[in-house]
Amino acid sequence: MLLKKYNNDDVDEEVLIICDDIDDVFDLAISGVTLAAEYYLRFCLKTPSRTSFHTGFHFVKEMLEGHDKRCYEMFRMEKYIFLLFCKTLNEQYGLESTRNIIVEEMVVMFLMMVGHGVGNRMIQERFQHFGETVSRYFHQVLLACLKLATDIIKPKDPALSDVHTKLREDNRYCPYFKNYIGAIDDTHVPWWEGTTHDARIFDQALRRQNLNFPHPPAGKYYLVDSGYLTMLGYLGPYKGERYHLSDFGRNSSFRNPNEVFNFFHSSLRCTIERTFGVWKNRFSILRSMPSFKFDTQVHLVTSTMAIHNFIRRNSYTDVEFDHYANEDNMPELEEEDGQSDIHSEMQGMSSNVMELLRNRIRDDIIENSPNV
């Protein structure tokens, strides 16, 4: 209202100004009521959006009671492995059902996100849960898988003294590579923040004791590709020669003795490439990593490796493993050749012992393999 007093000559002007103030107050009142109504409708009188009768519980039940193929396609593992996996996470790693959702449904939501690369919104619709609910249980399953990883991503034989059955029974490689305990390689996870050269990661693994890297015991060694140095305990190929199996193609003739060793070395080391192929084919999220926080991205890589190992150790048949058991089926993975940018101190770790071992293995293969 106006505080100024007007004389009789200004009556008309005073009435007009008072009316203008009343209009302003009315407009403010209407705006306030409108905002209050919008707030009430949005936050107090919610209309449920996930109202389908075919809930996540019914979906999981249908999959488990249906054909085994459907379960494998949706969950990315055989039905009996899925049930064992849920039981393990529940009994050993603290994943528990709640009043509204059972462990099996939590795990299926997680597996569909990592196995098929679908986002939160798709899981909301499929399982009829709010986005916050999906996210909460996703991270609960992720945490349980990380606990599993500490027990399952490590050598079965801590002393690394056993010769693997497959190696022992394959006369292409035994006895030449009888002290081989594994292969080291890298693979690229698209859009994974912080992706760096494999040799730099390897450098850190060797230097940081808290990582508990399983260093080879005396007399044993890993196979590494040409991106690494041939250090004590790490046997690489001859550089400057053909190495990858694709380099040889259908031409089985060798240009020199060093190529003989490289061919056998590559064919044995490619076991890890087939392993990466199985891992990345099973989990689509690894081929297109979402924009999670960096720590979550790392945890997803670790957790999917743990699930991979769990399936490998407990399954007696698996489509992905069976496919890559055939050595003719090689995944398309990125290959890095040439000398990598390795820490200067590592440059001095090149081992004459390993170079002599490489020469001896080469000569033994040529002497005892009639087809070479």
Long-range contacts (C-beta under 8 A, 24 or more apart in sequence): 50-124, 50-125, 50-128, 50-129, 50-130, 51-128, 52-128, 54-128, 55-127, 55-128, 56-101, 56-105, 56-108, 56-109, 56-126, 56-127, 56-128, 56-129, 57-101, 57-102, 57-105, 59-108, 59-126, 59-127, 60-102, 60-104, 60-105, 60-108, 63-108, 64-104, 72-319, 74-108, 74-111, 74-112, 74-115, 75-108, 75-111, 75-112, 75-115, 76-111, 76-115, 76-116, 76-282, 76-283, 77-111, 77-307, 77-311, 77-315, 77-318, 78-315, 78-317, 78-318, 81-310, 81-311, 81-314, 81-315, 81-318, 82-107, 82-111, 84-314, 85-307, 85-310, 88-148, 88-310, 89-141, 89-144, 89-145, 89-148, 92-148, 93-144, 93-145, 93-147, 93-148, 94-144, 94-147, 95-140, 95-141, 95-144, 101-129, 101-133, 101-137, 106-137, 106-140, 106-141, 107-141, 109-134, 109-137, 109-138, 109-141, 110-137, 110-138, 110-141, 110-142, 110-145, 113-138, 113-285, 114-283, 114-284, 114-285, 114-300, 114-303, 114-304, 114-307, 115-282, 115-283, 115-284, 115-285, 116-284, 117-284, 117-285, 117-287, 117-288, 117-290, 119-290, 142-296, 142-299, 142-300, 142-303, 145-302, 145-303, 145-306, 145-307, 146-299, 146-302, 146-303, 146-306, 148-303, 148-306, 148-307, 148-310, 149-302, 149-303, 149-305, 149-306, 152-306, 152-309, 152-310, 152-313, 153-302, 153-305, 153-306, 153-309, 154-214, 155-182, 155-214, 158-214, 159-217, 160-214, 160-216, 160-217, 160-220, 161-217, 161-220, 172-264, 172-267, 173-264, 173-268, 176-264, 176-361, 176-364, 176-365, 177-223, 177-264, 177-268, 177-361, 179-219, 179-220, 179-221, 180-220, 180-221, 180-222, 180-223, 180-235, 180-268, 181-216, 181-220, 181-221, 181-222, 182-222, 182-223, 182-272, 183-222, 183-223, 183-224, 183-268, 183-269, 183-271, 183-272, 184-222, 184-223, 184-224, 184-228, 184-234, 184-272, 185-224, 185-225, 185-269, 185-272, 185-273, 185-276, 186-227, 186-336, 187-276, 187-279, 187-280, 187-333, 187-334, 188-333, 188-334, 189-286, 189-289, 189-297, 189-301, 190-287, 190-288, 190-289, 191-288, 191-289, 191-290, 191-291, 192-289, 192-297, 192-301, 193-294, 193-297, 194-294, 194-297, 197-227, 197-336, 197-340, 197-341, 198-227, 198-228, 198-336, 198-340, 199-227, 199-228, 199-340, 199-341, 199-342, 200-340, 200-341, 200-342, 200-343, 202-228, 203-342, 203-343, 203-346, 206-346, 221-354, 221-357, 223-265, 223-268, 223-269, 224-269, 225-269, 225-335, 225-336, 225-337, 226-337, 226-338, 226-339, 227-336, 227-337, 227-338, 227-339, 227-340, 228-340, 228-342, 229-342, 229-346, 229-347, 229-349, 229-350, 230-350, 230-351, 230-354, 230-355, 230-358, 231-346, 231-349, 231-350, 231-351, 231-354, 232-349, 232-351, 232-353, 232-354, 233-354, 234-354, 235-265, 235-354, 235-357, 235-358, 236-354, 236-358, 237-261, 237-262, 237-265, 237-266, 238-262, 238-358, 239-339, 243-337, 244-335, 245-270, 245-330, 252-371, 254-372, 257-362, 257-363, 257-366, 258-362, 260-362, 260-365, 260-366, 260-372, 261-358, 261-361, 261-362, 261-365, 264-365, 267-327, 270-327, 270-330, 273-330, 273-331, 273-333, 274-324, 274-327, 274-329, 274-330, 274-331, 275-324, 276-331, 276-333, 277-324, 277-330, 277-331, 277-333, 278-308, 278-320, 278-321, 278-323, 278-324, 278-331, 279-304, 279-305, 279-308, 280-331, 281-320, 281-331, 282-308, 282-320, 283-307, 283-308
